[in-house]
């Protein structure tokens, strides 16, 4: 099956810092989503981004489909950004399940 | 409803008991997914439905696990004869708004519920 690797596994930053999270995947994909799992366990959809660049406030994401990676940028971090960030991909064309990476645990220190 | 609703939020049961977890998807969503997430890991696919048809159940770990969605809306994940290794967060997601008599051909964006945390003693 498709492999999804995320880096770094853990990241500790001071409030106000910027960060870049990476997701590498082993095959061409039809769907890529970034999720934030907050400290209460809720899994929140951040971006649907199989290719290109999107921005939403302090967050932005870029997927380079031909090189099989995606990046999530968080600027001016806040303590509410803490949690685990997951990348998930779907092969499509009849294979419609999302395969999740192992996540990046982000801790923002006040 | 406005979001994906799961119940119960927490379930503690004794080994050997059967449990049923319920998922009420976003109104009008055609596709419904079940995932399982162990502590410290990412969600793992179990099964999914389009309408009432189970499209893929390759992720169900063994025959103690089953899922149904008889009317194409609410789904139930049933675990028979629970074991301690079944303890996990069980997550449901829905996607694909119904569109003009067909499954939407647009983006398959999954929205997750809050999850049901199962503890087997």
HADDOCK unambig.tbl for C-alpha pairs under 7 A between the chains (distance, minus, plus):
assign (segid A and resid 42 and name CA) (segid B and resid 114 and name CA) 5.31 0.50 0.50
assign (segid A and resid 43 and name CA) (segid B and resid 112 and name CA) 6.29 0.50 0.50
assign (segid A and resid 45 and name CA) (segid B and resid 111 and name CA) 6.65 0.50 0.50
assign (segid A and resid 48 and name CA) (segid B and resid 109 and name CA) 6.60 0.50 0.50
assign (segid A and resid 97 and name CA) (segid B and resid 45 and name CA) 6.87 0.50 0.50
assign (segid A and resid 100 and name CA) (segid B and resid 42 and name CA) 5.84 0.50 0.50
assign (segid A and resid 100 and name CA) (segid B and resid 43 and name CA) 6.22 0.50 0.50
assign (segid A and resid 100 and name CA) (segid B and resid 44 and name CA) 6.99 0.50 0.50
assign (segid A and resid 101 and name CA) (segid B and resid 42 and name CA) 6.15 0.50 0.50
assign (segid A and resid 102 and name CA) (segid B and resid 41 and name CA) 5.80 0.50 0.50
assign (segid A and resid 102 and name CA) (segid B and resid 42 and name CA) 5.07 0.50 0.50
assign (segid A and resid 103 and name CA) (segid B and resid 42 and name CA) 6.49 0.50 0.50
